[in-house]
Amino acid sequence: ASSPMMVLAMVFALTALFSAMVSNVAAAVIMFPIIMEISQSLGVSLEPFAVTLMMAASTCFATPIGYQTNLMVYGPGDYRFRDFLVMGTPLTILVGILTVIIVPLVWPFA
């Protein structure tokens, strides 16, 4: 997967997965050294990877533990964990697709 676009998509997916399980700040802290190494090894700009990381870390729609407000409404709204997965996963995928398409146009790899 040496194509920068494919790697960008994988960075989004992995960061979004982390963000679903831990806070968005923790997900970003875990992933930032990795994206620095990736951009250097590919010989491309760090900017598209950093912006993708920020977007992916902010996509905390798929679980109630991904963000504080999700937890705040979880009990009073009588939601189930599955409700977040059903509604949040497609939204995360949509944001991922749009991010991987738009970010390199605004922040090129070169």
MDTraj code that builds the backbone (N, CA, C; nanometers):
import mdtraj as md
import numpy as np

residues = "ALA SER SER PRO MET MET VAL LEU ALA MET VAL PHE ALA LEU THR ALA LEU PHE SER ALA MET VAL SER ASN VAL ALA ALA ALA VAL ILE MET PHE PRO ILE ILE MET GLU ILE SER GLN SER LEU GLY VAL SER LEU GLU PRO PHE ALA VAL THR LEU MET MET ALA ALA SER THR CYS PHE ALA THR PRO ILE GLY TYR GLN THR ASN LEU MET VAL TYR GLY PRO GLY ASP TYR ARG PHE ARG ASP PHE LEU VAL MET GLY THR PRO LEU THR ILE LEU VAL GLY ILE LEU THR VAL ILE ILE VAL PRO LEU VAL TRP PRO PHE ALA".split()
xyz = np.array([
    [0.0846, -0.1191, 0.0000],
    [0.0000, 0.0000, 0.0000],
    [0.0882, 0.1242, 0.0000],
    [0.1651, 0.1418, -0.1086],
    [0.2558, 0.2561, -0.1145],
    [0.1911, 0.3790, -0.1768],
    [0.0687, 0.3676, -0.2247],
    [-0.0032, 0.4834, -0.2771],
    [-0.0411, 0.5748, -0.1609],
    [-0.0031, 0.7033, -0.1682],
    [-0.0379, 0.7939, -0.0578],
    [-0.1881, 0.7987, -0.0274],
    [-0.2713, 0.7874, -0.1305],
    [-0.4170, 0.7900, -0.1082],
    [-0.4627, 0.6680, -0.0281],
    [-0.4082, 0.5509, -0.0620],
    [-0.4454, 0.4291, 0.0109],
    [-0.3972, 0.4366, 0.1554],
    [-0.2766, 0.4868, 0.1734],
    [-0.2226, 0.5001, 0.3085],
    [-0.3045, 0.6013, 0.3874],
    [-0.3456, 0.7095, 0.3213],
    [-0.4296, 0.8105, 0.3863],
    [-0.5611, 0.7482, 0.4333],
    [-0.6204, 0.6642, 0.3491],
    [-0.7449, 0.5958, 0.3862],
    [-0.7223, 0.5028, 0.5056],
    [-0.6084, 0.4342, 0.5071],
    [-0.5787, 0.3450, 0.6197],
    [-0.5546, 0.4238, 0.7482],
    [-0.4891, 0.5386, 0.7359],
    [-0.4677, 0.6250, 0.8528],
    [-0.6020, 0.6705, 0.9082],
    [-0.6932, 0.7104, 0.8191],
    [-0.8261, 0.7514, 0.8648],
    [-0.8944, 0.6363, 0.9380],
    [-0.8946, 0.5191, 0.8768],
    [-0.9651, 0.4042, 0.9353],
    [-0.9081, 0.3667, 1.0722],
    [-0.7773, 0.3609, 1.0826],
    [-0.7149, 0.3226, 1.2091],
    [-0.7391, 0.4278, 1.3175],
    [-0.7275, 0.5543, 1.2805],
    [-0.7501, 0.6615, 1.3780],
    [-0.8958, 0.6649, 1.4223],
    [-0.9886, 0.6482, 1.3286],
    [-1.1310, 0.6461, 1.3635],
    [-1.1616, 0.5282, 1.4559],
    [-1.0967, 0.4154, 1.4313],
    [-1.1153, 0.2989, 1.5185],
    [-1.0657, 0.3294, 1.6599],
    [-0.9474, 0.3888, 1.6709],
    [-0.8968, 0.4288, 1.8028],
    [-0.9913, 0.5281, 1.8691],
    [-1.0406, 0.6238, 1.7906],
    [-1.1272, 0.7286, 1.8447],
    [-1.2599, 0.6730, 1.8954],
    [-1.3008, 0.5588, 1.8424],
    [-1.4238, 0.4951, 1.8898],
    [-1.4044, 0.4299, 2.0262],
    [-1.2782, 0.4026, 2.0606],
    [-1.2506, 0.3310, 2.1854],
    [-1.1908, 0.4186, 2.2951],
    [-1.1175, 0.5213, 2.2552],
    [-1.0541, 0.6122, 2.3513],
    [-1.0889, 0.7551, 2.3118],
    [-1.0464, 0.8517, 2.3888],
    [-1.0769, 0.9916, 2.3558],
    [-1.0095, 1.0315, 2.2254],
    [-1.0630, 1.1345, 2.1619],
    [-1.0049, 1.1798, 2.0359],
    [-0.8625, 1.2317, 2.0548],
    [-0.8350, 1.2909, 2.1689],
    [-0.6991, 1.3387, 2.1974],
    [-0.6034, 1.2198, 2.2072],
    [-0.6439, 1.1159, 2.2776],
    [-0.5592, 0.9969, 2.2902],
    [-0.5357, 0.9324, 2.1538],
    [-0.6387, 0.9265, 2.0711],
    [-0.6235, 0.8696, 1.9368],
    [-0.5219, 0.9494, 1.8557],
    [-0.5292, 1.0814, 1.8639],
    [-0.4352, 1.1668, 1.7904],
    [-0.2929, 1.1504, 1.8432],
    [-0.2793, 1.1427, 1.9743],
    [-0.1463, 1.1266, 2.0349],
    [-0.0844, 0.9924, 1.9947],
    [-0.1652, 0.8892, 1.9886],
    [-0.1160, 0.7569, 1.9481],
    [-0.0720, 0.7584, 1.8019],
    [-0.1500, 0.8217, 1.7167],
    [-0.1267, 0.8143, 1.5729],
    [-0.0260, 0.9150, 1.5184],
    [-0.0045, 1.0272, 1.5857],
    [0.0803, 1.1318, 1.5273],
    [0.2225, 1.0852, 1.4958],
    [0.2914, 1.0173, 1.5873],
    [0.4263, 0.9706, 1.5511],
    [0.4250, 0.8729, 1.4331],
    [0.3183, 0.7968, 1.4220],
    [0.3059, 0.7010, 1.3120],
    [0.2915, 0.7740, 1.1793],
    [0.2058, 0.8773, 1.1749],
    [0.1888, 0.9486, 1.0480],
    [0.3134, 1.0286, 1.0113],
    [0.3877, 1.0735, 1.1101],
    [0.5141, 1.1421, 1.0796],
    [0.6091, 1.0462, 1.0078],
    [0.6202, 0.9263, 1.0602],
    [0.7075, 0.8254, 0.9991],
    [0.6568, 0.7859, 0.8609],
    [0.5258, 0.7700, 0.8471],
    [0.4669, 0.7323, 0.7180],
    [0.4960, 0.8384, 0.6127],
    [0.4714, 0.9647, 0.6453],
    [0.4931, 1.0710, 0.5462],
    [0.6400, 1.0796, 0.5066],
    [0.7293, 1.0608, 0.6024],
    [0.8728, 1.0627, 0.5706],
    [0.9113, 0.9444, 0.4822],
    [0.8595, 0.8265, 0.5132],
    [0.8959, 0.7082, 0.4342],
    [0.8383, 0.7141, 0.2927],
    [0.7230, 0.7793, 0.2766],
    [0.6652, 0.7961, 0.1429],
    [0.7258, 0.9153, 0.0694],
    [0.7953, 1.0014, 0.1422],
    [0.8540, 1.1204, 0.0812],
    [0.7507, 1.2238, 0.0415],
    [0.6437, 1.2337, 0.1209],
    [0.5366, 1.3296, 0.0913],
    [0.5168, 1.4226, 0.2103],
    [0.4363, 1.5251, 0.1892],
    [0.4088, 1.6237, 0.2929],
    [0.3327, 1.5613, 0.4099],
    [0.3614, 1.6100, 0.5283],
    [0.2913, 1.5651, 0.6492],
    [0.1498, 1.6234, 0.6569],
    [0.1280, 1.7401, 0.5946],
    [-0.0001, 1.8114, 0.6100],
    [-0.1242, 1.7278, 0.5795],
    [-0.1330, 1.6590, 0.4643],
    [-0.2562, 1.5823, 0.4403],
    [-0.2790, 1.4728, 0.5445],
    [-0.1723, 1.4150, 0.5941],
    [-0.1858, 1.3120, 0.6971],
    [-0.2295, 1.3728, 0.8301],
    [-0.1760, 1.4901, 0.8627],
    [-0.2128, 1.5564, 0.9883],
    [-0.3593, 1.5998, 0.9867],
    [-0.4046, 1.6549, 0.8749],
    [-0.5448, 1.6982, 0.8658],
    [-0.6374, 1.5763, 0.8686],
    [-0.5995, 1.4703, 0.7997],
    [-0.6786, 1.3469, 0.8027],
    [-0.6839, 1.2902, 0.9436],
    [-0.5725, 1.2951, 1.0135],
    [-0.5684, 1.2505, 1.1530],
    [-0.6656, 1.3310, 1.2380],
    [-0.6661, 1.4628, 1.2204],
    [-0.7577, 1.5474, 1.2989],
    [-0.9034, 1.5147, 1.2685],
    [-0.9345, 1.4955, 1.1404],
    [-1.0722, 1.4622, 1.1028],
    [-1.1124, 1.3255, 1.1595],
    [-1.0255, 1.2276, 1.1442],
    [-1.0577, 1.0922, 1.1900],
    [-1.0711, 1.0852, 1.3417],
    [-0.9857, 1.1573, 1.4118],
    [-0.9937, 1.1568, 1.5582],
    [-1.1225, 1.2223, 1.6062],
    [-1.1796, 1.3070, 1.5228],
    [-1.3041, 1.3754, 1.5598],
    [-1.4288, 1.2962, 1.5232],
    [-1.4136, 1.1869, 1.4519],
    [-1.5298, 1.1061, 1.4135],
    [-1.5583, 1.0026, 1.5216],
    [-1.6238, 1.0473, 1.6236],
    [-1.6519, 0.9606, 1.7391],
    [-1.8008, 0.9284, 1.7438],
    [-1.8550, 0.8902, 1.6287],
    [-1.9991, 0.8684, 1.6185],
    [-2.0412, 0.7246, 1.6465],
    [-1.9496, 0.6293, 1.6360],
    [-1.9873, 0.4879, 1.6311],
    [-2.0038, 0.4196, 1.7666],
    [-1.9589, 0.4825, 1.8741],
    [-1.9750, 0.4208, 2.0062],
    [-2.0095, 0.5274, 2.1100],
    [-2.0759, 0.4881, 2.2160],
    [-2.1052, 0.5857, 2.3214],
    [-1.9810, 0.6246, 2.4017],
    [-1.8751, 0.5447, 2.3938],
    [-1.7546, 0.5771, 2.4703],
    [-1.6578, 0.6651, 2.3930],
    [-1.6905, 0.6979, 2.2680],
    [-1.6009, 0.7770, 2.1852],
    [-1.5921, 0.9234, 2.2239],
    [-1.6945, 0.9761, 2.2882],
    [-1.6929, 1.1180, 2.3238],
    [-1.7832, 1.1408, 2.4450],
    [-1.7532, 1.2460, 2.5208],
    [-1.8250, 1.2716, 2.6456],
    [-1.9752, 1.2903, 2.6250],
    [-2.0136, 1.3664, 2.5243],
    [-2.1569, 1.3913, 2.5049],
    [-2.2311, 1.2647, 2.4629],
    [-2.1626, 1.1745, 2.3957],
    [-2.2257, 1.0460, 2.3640],
    [-2.2641, 0.9735, 2.4928],
    [-2.1738, 0.9761, 2.5890],
    [-2.2025, 0.9129, 2.7184],
    [-2.3129, 0.9860, 2.7935],
    [-2.3170, 1.1187, 2.7794],
    [-2.4190, 1.1972, 2.8504],
    [-2.5602, 1.1620, 2.8042],
    [-2.5783, 1.1342, 2.6750],
    [-2.7122, 1.1031, 2.6239],
    [-2.7423, 0.9530, 2.6239],
    [-2.6404, 0.8730, 2.6426],
    [-2.6554, 0.7271, 2.6360],
    [-2.7616, 0.6755, 2.7329],
    [-2.7525, 0.7101, 2.8585],
    [-2.8481, 0.6642, 2.9599],
    [-2.9830, 0.7322, 2.9494],
    [-2.9864, 0.8671, 2.9584],
    [-3.1155, 0.9370, 2.9535],
    [-3.1933, 0.9130, 2.8238],
    [-3.1230, 0.8912, 2.7137],
    [-3.1907, 0.8666, 2.5861],
    [-3.2320, 0.7225, 2.5675],
    [-3.1982, 0.6381, 2.6645],
    [-3.2294, 0.4953, 2.6596],
    [-3.1733, 0.4297, 2.5325],
    [-3.0530, 0.4741, 2.4943],
    [-2.9870, 0.4169, 2.3773],
    [-2.9171, 0.2877, 2.4152],
    [-2.8938, 0.2068, 2.3157],
    [-2.8137, 0.0864, 2.3314],
    [-2.6835, 0.1063, 2.2538],
    [-2.5832, 0.0294, 2.2884],
    [-2.4543, 0.0380, 2.2191],
    [-2.4739, 0.0195, 2.0687],
    [-2.5606, -0.0729, 2.0346],
    [-2.5898, -0.1032, 1.8941],
    [-2.6459, 0.0184, 1.8207],
    [-2.7234, 0.1018, 1.8882],
    [-2.7791, 0.2217, 1.8251],
    [-2.6684, 0.3123, 1.7722],
    [-2.5632, 0.3256, 1.8508],
    [-2.4508, 0.4084, 1.8073],
    [-2.3812, 0.3451, 1.6868],
    [-2.3641, 0.2131, 1.6909],
    [-2.3003, 0.1447, 1.5780],
    [-2.3818, 0.1596, 1.4501],
    [-2.5122, 0.1389, 1.4610],
    [-2.5992, 0.1438, 1.3434],
    [-2.6023, 0.2829, 1.2805],
    [-2.6115, 0.3856, 1.3619],
    [-2.6183, 0.5222, 1.3096],
    [-2.4799, 0.5831, 1.2854],
    [-2.3845, 0.5497, 1.3704],
    [-2.2542, 0.6146, 1.3644],
    [-2.1578, 0.5577, 1.2623],
    [-2.1650, 0.4276, 1.2372],
    [-2.0711, 0.3663, 1.1433],
    [-2.0874, 0.4203, 1.0012],
    [-2.2086, 0.4276, 0.9463],
    [-2.2213, 0.4860, 0.8121],
    [-2.1746, 0.6319, 0.8063],
    [-2.2008, 0.7073, 0.9111],
    [-2.1566, 0.8467, 0.9149],
    [-2.0041, 0.8545, 0.9180],
    [-1.9412, 0.7671, 0.9938],
    [-1.7948, 0.7624, 0.9984],
    [-1.7379, 0.7266, 0.8615],
    [-1.7990, 0.6312, 0.7943],
    [-1.7542, 0.5917, 0.6602],
    [-1.7698, 0.7076, 0.5626],
    [-1.8822, 0.7778, 0.5681],
    [-1.9048, 0.8930, 0.4804],
    [-1.8003, 1.0016, 0.5038],
    [-1.7755, 1.0344, 0.6294],
    [-1.6743, 1.1353, 0.6621],
    [-1.5372, 1.0884, 0.6139],
    [-1.5091, 0.9606, 0.6277],
    [-1.3813, 0.9064, 0.5815],
    [-1.3629, 0.9203, 0.4320],
    [-1.4641, 0.8853, 0.3562],
    [-1.4565, 0.8964, 0.2102],
    [-1.4362, 1.0416, 0.1688],
    [-1.5165, 1.1308, 0.2246],
    [-1.5037, 1.2726, 0.1904],
    [-1.3678, 1.3284, 0.2311],
    [-1.3190, 1.2881, 0.3462],
    [-1.1887, 1.3362, 0.3935],
    [-1.0772, 1.2916, 0.3003],
    [-1.0766, 1.1638, 0.2638],
    [-0.9699, 1.1107, 0.1785],
    [-0.9751, 1.1723, 0.0383],
    [-1.0910, 1.2136, -0.0063],
    [-1.1026, 1.2782, -0.1373],
    [-1.0637, 1.4260, -0.1298],
    [-1.1147, 1.4970, -0.0307],
    [-1.0982, 1.6430, -0.0252],
    [-0.9627, 1.6868, 0.0293],
    [-0.9138, 1.6210, 0.1325],
    [-0.7896, 1.6662, 0.1978],
    [-0.6724, 1.6773, 0.1001],
    [-0.6450, 1.5772, 0.0148],
    [-0.5313, 1.5932, -0.0771],
    [-0.5505, 1.7047, -0.1809],
    [-0.6743, 1.7419, -0.2067],
    [-0.6983, 1.8530, -0.2994],
    [-0.6622, 1.9863, -0.2354],
    [-0.6877, 1.9987, -0.1067],
    [-0.6607, 2.1237, -0.0347],
    [-0.5176, 2.1254, 0.0190],
    [-0.4708, 2.0112, 0.0689],
    [-0.3346, 1.9974, 0.1221],
    [-0.2654, 1.8875, 0.0417],
    [-0.2029, 1.9228, -0.0702],
    [-0.1434, 1.8211, -0.1591],
    [-0.0298, 1.7431, -0.0922],
    [-0.0056, 1.6235, -0.1454],
    [0.1024, 1.5387, -0.0953],
    [0.2400, 1.5962, -0.1288],
    [0.2482, 1.6675, -0.2405],
    [0.3788, 1.7207, -0.2859],
    [0.4188, 1.8448, -0.2097],
])
top = md.Topology()
chain = top.add_chain()
for i, resn in enumerate(residues, 1):
    res = top.add_residue(resn, chain, resSeq=i)
    for name in ("N", "CA", "C"):
        top.add_atom(name, md.element.get_by_symbol(name[0]), res)
traj = md.Trajectory(xyz[None], top)
